[in-house]
Amino acid sequence: MDFLLDHWDLLTTVLGAALTIYKVTRWGKAKSRGLVLVAEVIEALKEVDADQVKKAVADKQAAAPADVQAAIGDAVATVDPKKQTPTSTTVAIREVMRVIRKKVEEKNNASA
């Protein structure tokens, strides 16, 4: 018991590292399963329209486990900027730029 009390910080670090390795490994496996799922759909629908492929992937994704759904969503957001959720910094910068653009337009209209 004294060993545990003397080295609680070391034990906490080891447990934290083990948990991190577990989570990262699980996320990697989920991404792998998601990739396999998407590849299967694409192979099955080679000769069809892209919209049909998207619908088939969405249907399969809805039936997949939550970690696979998250991995596919993350992969889509990485590839397609339109699907990314903007960060609060991005939203703030866009808002500032919108206000500046509006002020410049008002100034130009007033001087014209």
C-alpha atoms as one frame of an Amber mdcrd trajectory, in Angstrom:
protein
   0.000   0.000   0.000   2.882   2.354   0.739   4.182   1.781  -2.775   0.874
   2.961  -4.251   0.786   6.044  -2.066   4.424   6.878  -2.780   4.069   6.484
  -6.539   0.477   7.585  -7.221   1.623  10.171  -9.802   3.521   7.525 -11.758
   0.592   5.125 -11.631  -1.789   7.860 -12.766   0.497   8.660 -15.696   0.709
   5.000 -16.722  -3.075   4.607 -16.526  -3.571   7.806 -18.542  -1.141   6.607
 -21.213  -2.862   3.215 -21.373  -6.266   4.874 -21.756  -4.926   7.147 -24.511
  -3.452   4.196 -26.405  -6.755   2.362 -26.091  -8.753   5.357 -27.391  -6.379
   6.009 -30.311  -6.376   2.341 -31.280 -10.165   2.211 -31.102 -10.450   5.365
 -33.251  -8.056   3.866 -35.817 -10.091   0.671 -35.983 -13.287   2.692 -36.407
 -11.740   4.680 -39.256 -10.635   1.427 -40.852 -14.135  -0.087 -40.592 -15.599
   3.123 -42.004 -13.222   3.027 -44.951 -14.106  -0.600 -45.639 -17.806   0.285
 -45.481 -17.416   3.135 -47.980 -15.200   1.041 -50.273 -17.822  -1.728 -50.342
 -20.535   0.717 -51.374 -18.352   2.305 -54.063 -17.411  -1.104 -55.471 -21.056
  -2.171 -55.559 -22.114   1.046 -57.328 -19.221   1.626 -59.751 -21.410   2.337
 -62.725 -23.991   4.537 -61.021 -24.472   8.238 -60.436 -22.518   9.959 -57.640
 -25.741  10.973 -55.871 -26.736   7.325 -55.612 -23.324   6.489 -54.135 -23.708
   9.274 -51.554 -27.185   8.014 -50.640 -25.969   4.417 -50.320 -23.052   5.492
 -48.108 -25.412   7.560 -45.943 -27.761   4.569 -45.593 -24.899   2.249 -44.583
 -23.444   4.898 -42.280 -26.750   5.246 -40.436 -26.678   1.531 -39.607 -23.013
   1.552 -38.509 -21.841   1.806 -34.881 -21.432   5.310 -33.442 -17.619   5.247
 -33.562 -17.690   4.290 -37.258 -20.204   7.071 -37.957 -17.942   9.577 -36.213
 -14.916   8.362 -38.169 -16.740   8.685 -41.489 -18.015  12.141 -40.521 -14.480
  13.184 -39.596 -13.118  11.871 -42.896 -15.812  13.695 -44.875 -15.162  16.936
 -42.985 -11.432  16.597 -43.686 -12.025  16.185 -47.418 -14.995  18.529 -47.898
 -14.570  21.960 -46.290 -18.289  22.661 -46.734 -19.072  19.832 -44.296 -16.747
  21.126 -41.568 -18.206  22.792 -38.522 -16.521  26.200 -38.290 -14.580  26.904
 -35.127 -15.510  29.848 -32.934 -12.385  31.660 -34.168 -13.470  31.198 -37.788
 -16.974  32.446 -36.994 -15.566  35.510 -35.195 -13.207  36.350 -38.079 -16.008
  35.952 -40.624 -18.245  38.241 -38.582 -15.525  40.907 -38.287 -14.865  40.721
 -42.023 -18.600  41.003 -42.746 -18.867  44.143 -40.601 -15.770  45.700 -42.210
 -17.072  44.913 -45.696 -20.443  46.453 -44.802 -18.769  49.634 -43.487 -16.629
  49.938 -46.625 -19.694  49.502 -48.841 -21.592  52.141 -46.836 -18.659  54.532
 -47.149 -18.413  53.947 -50.896 -22.146  54.465 -51.346 -22.080  57.661 -49.304
 -19.189  59.135 -51.300 -20.744  58.178 -54.669
